[in-house]
């Protein structure tokens, strides 16, 4: 029995001249129209938009929690099975004689760079501290919040959100894109990952819709990342300058402060994107890598080192043995707001479901990056580098930085000096407590500058990825006007949503955008399984005449 050969050519129409030369007009224009409508809605009717987004968020939280939990578990399982199964683990991403483009050290360094960033600076302190106060174990009465016996539970749940699930999500899409691009010769764009299911139909409207969904998800996923980063950037500038207009009575950055910070960040990121990957982005990446090592070394030396090491070892053990149950447990509200079931469902919706949607929306961006640097690696090497190593780096940051904050709160007489600050301000509150005013000021300047480099590299890389998808996988430098247009669009999305409903509005828009792309990702996982299974069947029936393509 002959097995049909795989598709190795997927034509994607691009314009030969005019404004959209080199782009697929349907993807480029369709994405801009949808994003433009969102911007106009939030700008013209901000109150209505904010209220509508809240209603949609409630409906999504009530009805899609199970989907997000199970589909994320599927992404992780896909990576683990393909890496550990002997027949698939040794499959190379590329031709049989392809060698890795980067040395192991450089490759792992880039994975490290992808594993830390805006989220690490915001949440490495804030998330362990929050879960130190409350988490499902506290809600169920197994531990006591804000006490020494709750440290292990705090790290178990913190690791859940930033560990194997997050990076398994990125790794799965990166693995699919790298396989279909380097091993099959298809364009490096999202639709290529679905060829075993939909075949040549992806050259037409179906493929255009998939790439549009990917662009929208990327825009909204990056918007959340930049939104939290801009909030922390404003908090850091306030910590340095003390300008009262930057903070409100609740200790959170004002909308005016975040809008000003957003304009600064996006202006710098657009300039960086215009200079290309080889100049601006590479230069900034080298700077933030060095500063990240410096900041981590500072907390490792001057922070709560032994507490961090103990938390890492015990937390990692608890996380690994609890992981299977945590990723498939879904809590449903019973309608009573004060019941344990409702509290657990509320916690899961506000934390786990939100994170799963965030990572899914961010996956086109990170997945394409992982694919672009991994030609010549095997499936097993890729999963190790893209899923395990970045997870470990996140765990180290959470225990070294967040562990210092918890230890100071428990044993260092900090009381509520750190926990009482807002999420975006807690890192700076810890610095203020640890250091003299002069040293705290200097360290705040370093953190703010590091945050700025991460914000700029995230924004300009996102613009370049969006243009790559809209150009049918062509990663070459695009005309400046397209970089400027998407930079402005990203700025307006974040700015108008901030004014419509703050960070909550951005979060909700992202969750809405992530939902259709989560389906695309699930189909990519199925398509990848189908492709490698059929490759194995072809190998066993080699020598028989092939028929029409899949």
DOLOVEX-451574 format. One line per 10 residues: number of its first residue (from 1); for each residue x, y, z of N, C-alpha, C. Coordinates in steps of 0.02 Angstrom, whole numbers. Each point is the difference from the previous one (the first is absolute). Layout:
BEGIN
NUM	X Y Z X Y Z X Y Z | ... $
END
This chain:
BEGIN
1	42 -59 0 -42 59 0 44 62 0 | -9 44 -49 40 61 -4 -30 55 44 | 44 42 26 -21 56 42 12 64 -40 | -50 42 -3 7 61 -39 57 43 25 | 38 31 -44 57 42 22 -24 63 34 | 41 29 42 -19 61 35 2 60 -47 | -35 52 19 2 63 -38 66 35 15 | 35 18 -52 64 36 8 -1 68 -35 | -59 19 -23 -6 65 -32 -69 28 16 | -1 58 31 -64 32 18 3 72 -26 $
11	-23 12 -60 2 68 -27 -44 48 40 | 28 57 19 -38 52 33 8 63 -42 | -55 23 -28 3 57 -45 22 63 35 | 47 36 -29 21 65 25 -1 50 -58 | -6 63 17 -6 53 -50 68 12 -34 | -2 13 -64 61 12 -38 20 74 1 | -47 44 13 17 71 2 -51 36 44 | 9 65 6 -45 40 41 18 0 73 | -45 27 41 13 8 71 12 -67 35 | -36 -52 -21 6 -65 32 47 -47 -38 $
21	47 27 -35 48 -42 -35 36 -47 49 | 0 -65 -17 31 -50 43 -46 -26 55 | -60 28 7 -47 -21 52 -60 -34 -32 | -31 -44 40 -65 -25 -20 -52 53 20 | -33 27 -50 -45 57 12 -56 -18 49 | -28 -60 -6 -56 -20 43 21 -3 73 | 59 -28 14 23 -5 69 18 69 27 | 40 37 -38 23 65 24 -58 48 11 | -45 4 -50 -56 47 4 -53 -24 49 | -15 -65 -2 -51 -27 45 19 10 74 $
31	63 -11 17 24 10 68 -7 73 21 | 18 45 -44 -3 71 16 -72 24 9 | -46 -27 -41 -70 20 6 -28 -21 68 | 14 -62 20 -26 -25 64 31 38 59 | 65 11 -2 32 38 53 -25 72 0 | -9 29 -59 -26 68 -5 -69 7 30 | -43 -50 -12 -68 2 29 3 -3 77 | 45 -41 26 9 -4 73 22 67 28 | 48 32 -34 25 65 23 -55 52 -1 | -38 4 -55 -54 49 -5 -53 -11 53 $
41	-19 -63 10 -50 -17 51 22 24 69 | 62 -16 18 25 18 67 11 75 6 | 16 34 -56 14 72 3 -64 41 0 | -50 -20 -40 -61 40 -7 -50 -15 56 | -5 -63 19 -47 -20 53 38 -37 55 | 45 34 35 43 -34 49 -39 -33 57 | -53 34 25 -38 -29 56 -38 -61 -23 | -32 5 -58 -37 -57 -28 47 -58 -14 | 59 15 -28 49 -52 -15 23 -34 63 | 14 40 51 23 -29 63 -52 -46 32 $
51	-63 22 0 -54 -41 28 -11 -64 -40 | 2 7 -67 -10 -58 -43 55 -52 10 | 61 25 7 57 -46 9 -6 -36 67 | -25 35 52 -10 -33 65 -52 -56 -6 | -53 13 -37 -53 -51 -8 27 -61 -39 | 37 14 -52 29 -55 -40 48 -40 43 | 41 34 40 48 -34 44 -36 -47 48 | -56 23 28 -38 -42 47 -26 -63 -36 | -24 10 -61 -26 -57 -38 55 -49 -18 | 58 26 -19 56 -43 -18 24 -39 61 $
61	7 36 57 23 -34 61 -48 -55 20 | -65 11 -10 -50 -49 21 -5 -60 -46 | 18 8 -63 -14 -52 -49 61 -31 -35 | 57 31 5 58 -26 -37 58 -22 45 | -10 2 65 54 -20 45 24 -71 -13 | -47 -45 -8 18 -70 -12 40 -7 -65 | -22 36 -53 35 -4 -64 72 22 7 | 11 58 32 68 26 8 44 -48 40 | -28 -29 53 39 -46 41 20 -62 -39 | -48 -31 -35 15 -63 -34 41 11 -63 $
71	-12 54 -35 39 11 -62 73 16 17 | 12 35 55 68 14 20 35 -65 19 | -35 -45 35 28 -65 16 17 -39 -63 | -42 7 -52 13 -33 -64 65 26 -32 | 11 65 3 62 29 -29 62 -30 34 | -2 -3 66 56 -28 38 10 -73 -17 | -54 -38 -1 4 -71 -15 28 -12 -70 | -19 42 -48 26 -6 -68 76 5 0 | 27 51 34 73 9 3 34 -59 33 | -27 -22 57 32 -54 38 0 -65 -40 $
81	-56 -17 -30 -5 -63 -38 48 2 -60 | 0 55 -37 42 4 -60 74 0 18 | 17 27 59 70 1 20 24 -67 27 | -43 -34 38 21 -62 33 -9 -62 -43 | -47 1 -47 -11 -58 -43 61 -10 -44 | 33 -58 3 64 -9 -36 -3 17 -74 | -55 -19 -33 -4 11 -72 -6 73 -19 | -31 40 43 -10 71 -16 52 45 33 | 27 -21 57 48 42 35 62 16 -41 | 19 -46 -45 61 10 -39 -13 34 -67 $
91	-63 17 -16 -15 36 -62 35 68 0 | 31 16 -55 37 63 -5 -43 54 -31 | 6 60 27 -35 57 -28 42 28 -58 | -10 -29 -59 39 19 -58 21 -61 -39 | 45 11 -47 27 -55 -40 45 -44 43 | 10 -64 -21 41 -45 41 70 26 14 | 29 39 -46 68 25 10 2 71 28 | -57 28 19 -1 67 29 32 -1 69 | 42 50 13 31 9 65 -33 59 36 | -1 -1 67 -28 57 36 36 64 -19 $
101	-39 53 -9 29 65 -18 39 30 57 | -20 -15 62 32 29 59 30 -54 43 | 53 16 35 29 -46 49 -50 -11 56 | 11 -55 38 -45 -14 56 -2 58 49 | 58 29 14 2 56 48 -41 59 -25 | 10 19 -64 -37 57 -28 -74 -15 -2 | -16 -62 -19 -71 -20 -6 -34 3 68 | 32 -30 51 -29 3 67 -2 71 27 | 49 42 -19 -1 70 22 -60 36 -29 | -16 -14 -63 -58 32 -30 -65 -26 32 $
111	0 -65 18 -58 -26 36 -6 34 68 | 56 11 32 1 36 64 -27 70 -9 | 21 33 -55 -24 67 -13 -74 2 -11 | -27 -52 -33 -72 -4 -11 -37 -18 64 | 36 -34 47 -32 -24 61 -8 52 54 | 33 56 -7 -8 55 48 -18 62 -39 | -20 51 34 -19 61 -34 -49 40 41 | -48 30 -35 -48 44 34 -37 -39 55 | -24 -59 -16 -37 -39 49 41 -17 61 | 64 -15 -11 42 -17 57 10 59 47 $
121	8 60 -29 11 59 42 -63 17 38 | -58 -11 -30 -63 17 33 -22 -54 49 | 4 -63 -21 -31 -53 38 47 -42 43 | 66 5 -11 46 -39 41 -7 17 74 | -19 62 14 -14 20 69 -74 -7 16 | -42 26 -45 -71 8 15 -37 -67 6 | 15 -47 -45 -39 -62 2 14 -44 61 | 63 -14 17 11 -39 61 -29 35 62 | 5 67 2 -28 36 57 -76 -8 4 | -33 4 -57 -73 -6 0 -20 -70 23 $
131	31 -51 -29 -18 -69 18 24 -18 70 | 49 37 25 20 -8 70 -58 20 45 | -40 49 -23 -58 21 39 -60 -45 -10 | -13 -20 -62 -56 -44 -13 11 -40 -64 | -24 -61 1 5 -45 -57 -50 -57 12 | -10 -45 -46 -49 -53 11 9 -40 65 | 63 -11 20 11 -37 62 -26 39 60 | 8 66 -2 -26 43 54 -76 -1 -1 | -29 8 -60 -73 1 -7 -31 -65 26 | 34 -57 -14 -27 -65 23 18 -15 73 $
141	38 44 32 16 -8 71 59 -45 14 | 39 -17 -51 58 -45 11 60 38 27 | 6 64 -15 54 41 27 -29 66 23 | 41 38 37 -21 65 25 35 55 -39 | -39 46 -27 28 54 -40 49 43 38 | 51 25 -35 51 46 27 37 -29 60 | 8 -66 -1 38 -33 54 55 -44 -31 | 47 -21 42 57 -39 -25 -22 -65 -33 | -55 -30 23 -20 -64 -29 -34 8 -68 | -9 62 -23 -32 12 -65 51 15 -55 $
151	65 3 17 50 16 -50 2 -53 -55 | -2 -63 20 3 -54 -50 -59 3 -48 | -59 12 27 -59 4 -43 4 61 -46 | 27 55 26 6 61 -41 43 -14 -62 | 54 -37 9 44 -13 -57 -28 -54 -46 | -36 -47 27 -31 -51 -42 -46 32 -51 | -41 47 23 -48 33 -45 34 52 -44 | 51 33 24 37 48 -41 35 -37 -57 | 31 -56 15 35 -40 -51 -49 -26 -52 | -62 -16 21 -49 -24 -48 -10 49 -57 $
161	-4 64 17 -17 50 -50 58 19 -45 | 62 -9 23 58 22 -39 45 -57 -20 | -24 -62 9 42 -57 -12 -16 -38 -64 | -6 -65 6 -5 -44 -59 -61 15 -43 | -55 22 30 -59 15 -40 12 59 -47 | 27 55 28 14 59 -40 48 -16 -57 | 56 -32 17 51 -13 -50 -17 -59 -44 | -43 -46 25 -25 -52 -44 -45 28 -54 | -38 52 18 -42 35 -49 43 31 -54 | 52 36 20 45 30 -49 38 -52 -40 $
171	23 -52 34 40 -52 -33 -40 -37 -52 | -64 -13 15 -40 -38 -49 -8 38 -65 | -15 64 4 -9 38 -61 67 11 -35 | 53 10 39 67 6 -30 22 -64 -34 | -14 -57 32 18 -65 -29 -38 -11 -66 | -64 15 0 -40 -9 -61 26 45 -56 | 12 63 15 23 47 -51 68 -19 -27 | 46 -20 45 67 -19 -22 -2 -63 -42 | -41 -48 20 -4 -63 -39 -28 12 -70 | -56 35 -5 -31 9 -65 39 49 -44 $
181	38 45 31 39 47 -39 67 -31 -22 | 37 -29 48 68 -24 -16 1 -70 -29 | -46 -43 22 -1 -69 -25 -44 -8 -61 | -50 42 -7 -46 -6 -57 9 57 -50 | 37 53 18 11 55 -46 -59 47 -8 | -45 2 49 -58 44 -4 16 68 29 | -40 51 -15 13 67 27 -2 0 77 | 42 42 30 2 4 73 -56 46 24 | -61 -26 -4 -58 37 23 -50 -50 28 | -49 25 37 -43 -43 40 -39 -51 -42 $
191	-25 20 -57 -42 -45 -39 37 -63 -21 | 66 4 -7 39 -59 -22 -7 -58 48 | -11 15 64 -6 -53 50 -63 -41 -5 | -46 19 -45 -63 -36 -6 -6 -37 -67 | 53 -3 -39 -3 -32 -66 -21 -73 1 | 21 -41 50 -23 -70 0 -75 -8 7 | -34 52 24 -73 -4 10 -37 32 -59 | 21 60 -19 -38 38 -50 32 3 -69 | 63 -21 -6 32 -4 -64 5 66 -37 | -7 -2 -66 8 58 -42 -54 53 10 $
201	-53 -17 35 -51 50 15 28 59 41 | 57 -12 32 31 52 41 31 55 -42 | 6 -11 -65 24 55 -43 -53 53 -10 | -62 -16 14 -55 46 -12 -28 32 62 | -65 17 0 -31 37 55 8 -33 68 | -2 -67 3 7 -34 65 68 17 31 | 52 -3 -40 67 17 25 5 73 19 | -33 44 -38 1 71 17 -33 12 68 | -57 -34 12 -35 9 63 44 -23 58 | 35 -57 -8 43 -26 53 56 50 15 $
211	30 28 -51 54 49 12 -27 64 31 | -60 21 -19 -30 59 30 -13 -12 75 | -27 -59 16 -11 -18 70 66 2 38 | 54 -22 -32 66 -1 32 25 71 13 | -10 44 -48 21 70 8 -38 33 56 | -66 -10 2 -41 30 52 21 -26 69 | 11 -65 5 22 -29 64 67 30 21 | 45 7 -48 66 29 16 -6 71 25 | -40 41 -35 -9 69 20 -27 5 71 | -52 -40 15 -31 4 66 43 -32 54 $
221	36 -54 -17 45 -31 49 57 46 18 | 30 32 -50 54 47 13 -27 62 37 | -62 19 -14 -30 58 34 -3 -11 76 | -18 -61 21 -1 -15 71 70 5 30 | 48 -30 -34 69 2 23 25 72 7 | -12 39 -53 22 70 2 -40 40 50 | -64 -16 8 -41 36 49 27 -7 71 | 16 -62 20 29 -10 67 70 30 4 | 38 -6 -54 67 29 0 -1 75 6 | -45 33 -36 -7 72 3 -21 22 70 $
231	-45 -39 31 -22 15 68 59 -2 49 | 42 -51 -7 58 -5 44 52 54 -17 | 7 16 -64 45 53 -20 -20 66 33 | -65 15 -1 -25 62 31 13 -2 76 | -11 -58 31 14 -6 72 73 11 15 | 44 -25 -44 72 10 11 20 72 -8 | -27 34 -50 16 71 -9 -25 40 60 | -59 -18 26 -25 33 60 46 -12 59 | 26 -61 6 46 -16 55 63 41 -4 | 19 18 -61 61 40 -11 -14 75 10 $
241	-55 23 -28 -14 73 -1 -45 24 56 | -46 -44 23 -48 21 50 -55 45 -26 | -9 2 -67 -51 43 -30 -70 -24 19 | -37 41 36 -65 -20 27 -51 -17 -53 | 3 32 -58 -50 -11 -52 3 -70 -30 | 54 -36 15 9 -66 -30 -35 -56 38 | -21 12 62 -31 -52 40 -66 24 29 | -50 -45 3 -64 18 28 -3 -16 74 | -57 12 30 -7 -10 73 8 -72 21 | -13 -47 -47 6 -71 16 71 -25 -9 $
251	46 43 -19 70 -21 -10 13 -32 -66 | -45 8 -49 10 -26 -67 15 57 -48 | 35 -14 -55 15 54 -48 -64 28 -30 | -1 66 -11 -57 32 -31 -1 -16 -75 | -59 9 -31 -4 -10 -72 47 48 -37 | 4 62 25 43 49 -33 73 -23 1 | 23 -27 57 69 -25 5 12 -58 -47 | -49 -45 -5 9 -58 -44 -2 19 -74 | -42 49 -17 -3 23 -70 66 32 -20 | 27 42 44 65 32 -15 54 -53 -7 $
261	1 -47 46 50 -54 -3 -9 -41 -64 | -63 -13 -19 -14 -38 -61 27 35 -62 | -11 65 -4 24 38 -59 76 -3 -4 | 33 6 57 74 -3 1 24 -68 -24 | -30 -53 27 20 -68 -17 -12 -15 -74 | -58 17 -25 -17 -16 -69 40 41 -50 | 16 62 18 42 40 -44 69 -31 -6 | 28 -21 58 66 -32 0 -2 -67 -36 | -53 -38 9 -4 -66 -32 -8 6 -76 | -36 50 -23 -7 10 -72 67 18 -31 $
271	38 42 33 67 16 -25 44 -62 -2 | -6 -42 51 39 -62 2 -20 -47 -56 | -66 -8 -11 -24 -44 -53 21 25 -69 | 2 66 -9 21 28 -64 73 -16 -15 | 40 -9 52 71 -15 -10 13 -74 -15 | -51 -42 12 6 -71 -18 25 -43 56 | -5 -66 -11 20 -49 51 75 4 14 | 39 11 -52 72 -2 8 29 59 36 | -38 53 8 26 59 33 -36 13 66 | -59 33 -5 -34 22 61 -18 -57 47 $
281	-34 -51 -27 -25 -54 44 59 -38 30 | 51 -16 -41 58 -36 25 37 40 53 | 8 65 -12 35 43 48 -37 3 66 | -66 9 -3 -39 4 62 -1 -67 36 | -3 -55 -38 0 -66 31 64 -12 39 | 56 20 -27 63 -8 35 1 40 65 | -28 60 -2 -2 42 60 -45 -31 53 | -61 -21 -19 -44 -26 52 23 -67 26 | 38 -38 -40 28 -63 26 51 15 56 | 44 48 -13 50 17 50 -31 28 64 $
291	-48 44 -8 -33 30 58 -41 -52 39 | -29 -47 -36 -39 -53 34 46 -43 44 | 58 -18 -26 48 -38 41 22 40 60 | 11 65 -10 20 43 56 -54 2 54 | -63 9 -20 -55 4 49 -9 -66 37 | 3 -55 -37 -6 -65 32 57 -13 49 | 61 19 -21 59 -9 44 -7 43 63 | -27 60 -8 -9 44 58 -45 -33 52 | -57 -26 -21 -46 -31 48 28 -67 26 | 39 -34 -41 29 -62 22 52 11 55 $
301	37 56 -6 52 15 49 -27 37 61 | -42 50 -12 -22 43 55 -71 -16 24 | -34 -44 -36 -67 -19 21 2 -59 48 | -56 -35 4 -7 -56 47 21 -64 -36 | 66 -10 -5 28 -53 -42 -22 -69 22 | 9 -16 64 -16 -68 24 -75 -12 -4 | -40 51 15 -72 -6 -5 -19 -15 -73 | 34 33 -47 -14 -10 -71 18 -70 -22 | 58 -24 20 22 -67 -19 -47 -53 27 | -20 8 63 -47 -47 30 -68 2 -35 $
311	-24 60 -15 -64 8 -34 2 -31 -70 | 56 8 -34 7 -28 -67 -3 -76 1 | 39 -30 46 3 -73 3 -67 -30 20 | -29 26 54 -63 -28 25 -58 16 -47 | 0 63 -25 -53 21 -46 0 -39 -64 | 59 -15 -26 5 -39 -62 -26 -71 11 | 17 -29 56 -24 -68 16 -77 0 6 | -27 47 38 -72 4 8 -35 11 -67 | 30 43 -41 -30 15 -65 -2 -61 -45 | 55 -36 -3 4 -58 -45 -49 -54 20 $
321	-4 -16 65 -45 -54 20 -73 21 -2 | -13 66 4 -69 24 -2 -23 20 -70 | 48 5 -46 -15 27 -67 -57 -36 -36 | 0 -67 -4 -54 -34 -36 -70 19 25 | -7 4 66 -65 17 28 -17 73 -11 | 49 44 7 -13 72 -6 -22 19 -70 | 27 -32 -51 -15 22 -69 -67 -25 -25 | -31 -47 34 -66 -25 -23 -56 12 50 | 15 30 57 -52 14 49 -37 64 -19 | -65 -6 -7 -42 58 -16 -50 11 56 $
331	0 60 28 -47 16 54 -59 38 -29 | -60 -19 19 -61 32 -23 -35 33 59 | -25 61 -13 -37 36 52 -68 -33 11 | -22 1 63 -67 -29 16 -53 54 7 | 19 63 -17 -49 54 3 2 38 65 | 29 -28 51 6 34 65 68 34 3 | 0 66 0 63 37 -4 47 -13 59 | -28 -21 56 40 -10 59 23 -73 10 | -20 -44 -45 18 -70 8 72 -13 -23 | 28 -55 24 67 -19 -20 4 -12 -75 $
341	-51 -32 -28 -1 -15 -72 3 64 -41 | -38 50 20 0 64 -37 66 36 8 | 29 -2 59 65 32 11 54 -33 -43 | -1 -66 -4 48 -36 -41 -9 17 -74 | -63 1 -22 -14 17 -70 21 72 -15 | -11 45 46 21 69 -10 75 7 -3 | 35 -36 44 73 2 -2 25 -29 -66 | -27 -55 -22 23 -32 -62 -14 45 -61 | -58 32 -1 -16 45 -55 45 61 -2 | 14 27 59 41 61 3 74 -12 -10 $
351	23 -61 14 71 -15 -7 13 -51 -56 | -17 -62 11 20 -52 -48 -30 10 -69 | -67 11 -4 -32 8 -65 26 62 -34 | 10 54 38 28 61 -29 69 -13 -29 | 42 -35 37 67 -15 -24 -2 -44 -62 | -42 -51 0 -2 -45 -58 -20 39 -63 | -48 45 7 -20 41 -57 58 46 -21 | 35 28 48 56 44 -14 55 -37 -39 | 18 -58 24 53 -38 -34 -21 -21 -70 | -63 -18 -8 -24 -20 -66 2 60 -48 $
361	-21 58 24 2 60 -42 71 20 -17 | 46 -15 45 71 19 -10 37 -53 -42 | -32 -58 -10 34 -57 -32 23 13 -72 | -39 35 -43 26 12 -67 65 37 0 | 6 49 45 60 40 7 59 -41 24 | -7 -34 57 55 -39 28 14 -62 -42 | -54 -33 -24 9 -61 -40 41 13 -63 | -15 54 -35 38 17 -60 73 13 17 | 12 34 56 69 13 21 37 -65 14 | -32 -45 37 31 -64 16 14 -40 -64 $
371	-46 2 -47 10 -37 -62 58 29 -40 | 5 65 -2 51 33 -42 71 -16 23 | 10 -16 64 68 -11 25 16 -74 10 | -45 -45 -24 8 -71 18 9 -47 -59 | 16 25 -58 13 -45 -56 58 -47 16 | -7 -63 -18 53 -49 11 -5 -36 67 | -46 20 43 -9 -34 64 -49 -59 -8 | 6 -48 43 -49 -55 0 -61 21 42 | -54 -38 -7 -59 13 41 19 0 74 | 40 -49 20 17 -7 71 42 60 23 $
381	48 20 -39 41 58 17 -44 63 5 | -45 7 -47 -42 60 -2 -42 5 63 | -33 -55 19 -43 2 59 41 13 63 | 60 -30 4 43 14 57 17 74 4 | 19 29 -57 21 69 0 -57 49 6 | -57 -15 -31 -55 48 -2 -50 -8 57 | -2 -57 31 -50 -12 52 32 -7 70 | 53 -37 6 29 -15 65 46 57 25 | 47 21 -42 49 50 21 -33 67 19 | -44 29 -43 -31 63 21 -43 -7 63 $
391	-32 -58 8 -39 -10 61 45 3 62 | 57 -32 -4 46 1 57 24 71 14 | 12 39 -53 22 69 11 -54 41 34 | -63 -11 -20 -55 34 34 -4 -20 73 | 10 -65 15 -2 -23 70 55 33 41 | 59 7 -29 55 31 36 -16 73 15 | -27 36 -49 -18 70 12 -53 6 55 | -49 -43 -2 -54 4 49 25 -14 71 | 47 -47 6 24 -17 68 53 49 24 | 42 25 -45 52 47 21 -29 69 16 $
401	-41 26 -45 -28 67 10 -62 -3 44 | -48 -43 -19 -60 -6 41 14 -29 69 | 49 -47 3 17 -29 65 28 51 48 | 39 48 -27 26 53 42 -58 42 28 | -50 15 -42 -57 39 24 -39 -38 54 | -10 -65 -9 -37 -39 51 41 -4 64 | 64 -12 -6 42 -6 60 2 66 39 | 5 56 -36 0 65 34 -67 12 35 | -53 -24 -30 -67 8 30 -7 -45 61 | 26 -61 -4 -6 -48 55 49 14 57 $
411	63 10 -20 54 1 50 41 64 1 | -13 46 -45 42 59 -5 -32 64 21 | -55 -3 37 -35 58 27 -27 47 -53 | -10 -25 -61 -29 43 -53 -74 11 11 | -33 -46 38 -72 2 12 -37 10 -66 | -38 55 -8 -38 9 -62 32 51 -47 | 64 14 12 34 50 -43 3 -22 -72 | 6 -66 -11 3 -27 -68 -68 -25 -21 | -33 -40 42 -65 -28 -18 -53 53 -8 | 8 57 33 -49 54 -4 3 40 -64 $
421	54 -8 -37 7 37 -64 -38 -35 -55 | -17 37 -52 -33 -30 -58 46 -47 -37 | -28 -42 -44 39 -50 -36 58 32 -37 | -12 56 -33 52 32 -40 52 35 42 | -13 9 64 45 38 43 39 -43 50 | -16 -65 5 28 -40 54 75 -10 -7 | 26 -7 -61 72 -7 -8 36 62 25 | -27 58 -14 31 62 22 -8 9 75 | -57 -22 27 -9 3 73 51 -43 35 | 17 -59 -28 50 -43 30 69 32 -3 $
431	16 31 -57 64 35 -6 5 56 51 | -54 38 9 0 55 48 11 -25 71 | -27 -59 15 8 -28 68 70 -27 11 | 29 -30 -51 65 -33 6 59 49 3 | -5 55 -37 58 43 -12 -10 69 30 | 55 36 4 -3 70 21 -35 40 -55 | -26 60 14 -35 39 -51 42 12 -63 | 64 14 8 42 13 -59 9 -63 -41 | 15 -56 33 10 -63 -37 -66 -25 -30 | -56 12 36 -65 -20 -27 -16 40 -64 $
441	19 63 1 -11 42 -59 41 -26 -59 | 63 -16 12 43 -25 -54 -25 -67 -27 | -20 -45 46 -25 -64 -22 -66 7 -38 | -41 47 21 -63 13 -36 13 23 -71 | 52 41 -9 18 23 -67 21 -59 -43 | 38 -46 29 21 -60 -38 -60 -41 -20 | -47 -11 46 -58 -41 -13 -45 33 -53 | -9 65 6 -42 36 -49 32 -3 -69 | 66 7 -4 32 -4 -65 -4 -70 -29 | 9 -51 43 -7 -70 -22 -71 -12 -25 $
451	-49 24 37 -70 -8 -20 -13 34 -68 | 29 58 -9 -8 36 -63 28 -41 -58 | 58 -31 9 29 -40 -54 -44 -60 -16 | -30 -31 52 -45 -56 -13 -64 23 -35 | -26 57 21 -60 26 -32 13 15 -74 | 56 31 -13 16 18 -69 12 -61 -43 | 39 -48 25 13 -60 -40 -63 -42 -11 | -44 -2 50 -63 -37 -9 -44 33 -52 | -6 66 4 -43 36 -48 28 -2 -70 | 65 12 -9 25 1 -69 3 -70 -30 $
461	15 -50 42 -1 -69 -25 -71 -20 -21 | -50 22 39 -70 -16 -17 -19 31 -67 | 21 61 -12 -15 33 -64 31 -39 -58 | 61 -22 9 33 -38 -53 -33 -67 -11 | -23 -34 53 -34 -64 -6 -67 10 -36 | -36 52 18 -65 14 -32 10 10 -75 | 51 38 -18 13 11 -71 22 -65 -36 | 35 -44 37 20 -64 -29 -62 -43 -16 | -47 -3 47 -61 -39 -11 -40 30 -58 | -6 67 -1 -39 33 -52 33 -7 -69 $
471	66 -14 0 36 -9 -64 7 -73 -19 | -41 -43 28 1 -70 -19 62 -37 23 | 31 22 55 59 -33 27 65 31 -22 | -1 53 -39 61 34 -22 26 44 57 | 58 -19 28 27 34 59 47 58 -18 | 7 15 -64 45 54 -18 -26 67 23 | 46 48 9 -18 67 23 -53 31 -46 | -53 27 30 -54 29 -38 8 75 -7 | -34 31 -49 2 73 -7 -18 34 66 | 31 57 12 -7 34 64 -72 17 17 $
481	-39 16 -51 -69 22 13 -40 -55 35 | 12 -63 -17 -37 -56 31 20 -9 73 | 63 13 15 23 -3 70 -32 55 40 | -2 60 -29 -29 58 35 -75 -10 11 | -35 -26 -51 -73 -11 6 -16 -48 56 | 36 -57 3 -16 -49 52 24 24 69 | 54 38 1 20 29 64 -52 48 26 | -29 41 -44 -53 46 20 -62 -38 20 | -18 -53 -36 -59 -39 16 6 -32 69 | 59 -28 15 11 -30 65 -6 52 55 $
491	27 59 -11 -5 55 48 -73 19 12 | -38 6 -53 -70 21 6 -43 -54 34 | 13 -63 -15 -37 -54 33 10 4 75 | 62 4 22 15 2 72 -29 64 31 | 11 57 -33 -22 64 28 -75 5 6 | -37 -19 -53 -73 6 3 -30 -49 50 | 26 -60 3 -26 -49 49 16 21 71 | 58 30 11 16 26 67 -52 52 21 | -17 44 -46 -49 53 16 -70 -28 7 | -14 -55 -36 -67 -30 3 -12 -40 64 $
501	52 -30 26 -10 -42 60 63 -21 34 | 55 35 -13 63 -16 34 29 -67 -24 | 44 -28 41 31 -64 -19 -51 -56 -6 | -55 6 38 -52 -51 -4 -31 -4 -70 | -8 57 -33 -28 0 -68 49 -33 -49 | 64 14 8 51 -32 -43 0 -75 11 | -4 -21 63 -1 -71 16 -59 -35 -33 | -58 31 4 -60 -30 -28 4 -4 -76 | 23 53 -32 8 -1 -73 47 -56 -20 | 53 -10 38 48 -54 -15 -33 -68 7 $
511	-39 -11 53 -33 -64 10 -48 -16 -58 | -34 52 -24 -45 -10 -58 41 -19 -61 | 55 36 -12 42 -15 -58 34 -68 4 | 14 -23 61 35 -63 8 -44 -60 -14 | -65 7 10 -46 -57 -6 2 -32 -69 | -8 38 -55 4 -34 -66 69 -27 -15 | 52 35 24 67 -26 -15 16 -63 40 | -33 -9 58 10 -62 37 -24 -60 -40 | -53 11 -41 -25 -53 -43 50 -14 -56 | 28 53 -29 51 -7 -52 59 -40 28 $
521	21 15 61 56 -35 30 -15 -74 12 | -61 -14 22 -19 -70 11 3 -39 -66 | -23 32 -54 3 -32 -66 72 -9 -23 | 44 47 18 71 -6 -17 30 -61 34 | -18 -11 63 25 -59 35 -23 -64 -33 | -64 -3 -19 -27 -58 -34 34 -10 -67 | 11 56 -36 33 -4 -66 71 -25 6 | 35 20 53 69 -22 10 2 -75 14 | -45 -24 42 -5 -72 12 -14 -38 -65 | -47 25 -39 -18 -32 -62 60 -3 -47 $
531	38 56 -4 57 4 -46 54 -51 18 | 18 -4 65 55 -46 18 -23 -73 -4 | -63 -13 14 -25 -69 -6 1 -22 -74 | -22 44 -44 0 -17 -71 71 -5 -28 | 46 40 27 70 -6 -20 26 -69 18 | -18 -23 60 21 -67 21 -30 -54 -44 | -62 9 -19 -33 -49 -44 34 0 -69 | 19 59 -25 34 4 -64 67 -36 3 | 35 9 56 65 -32 7 -6 -76 -2 | -55 -26 27 -9 -73 1 -23 -27 -67 $
541	-28 43 -41 -24 -22 -66 41 31 -56 | 62 19 16 43 34 -48 10 -45 -62 | -2 32 -57 8 -36 -63 -64 -6 -39 | -58 12 34 -63 -2 -36 -13 67 -32 | -33 1 -55 -13 62 -37 -49 44 38 | 17 64 10 -46 45 35 -57 22 -46 | -54 21 32 -57 27 -38 -5 74 12 | -60 29 -4 -8 73 8 22 22 69 | 16 65 5 23 28 64 -56 1 51 | 23 2 66 -49 5 54 -44 61 -9 $
END
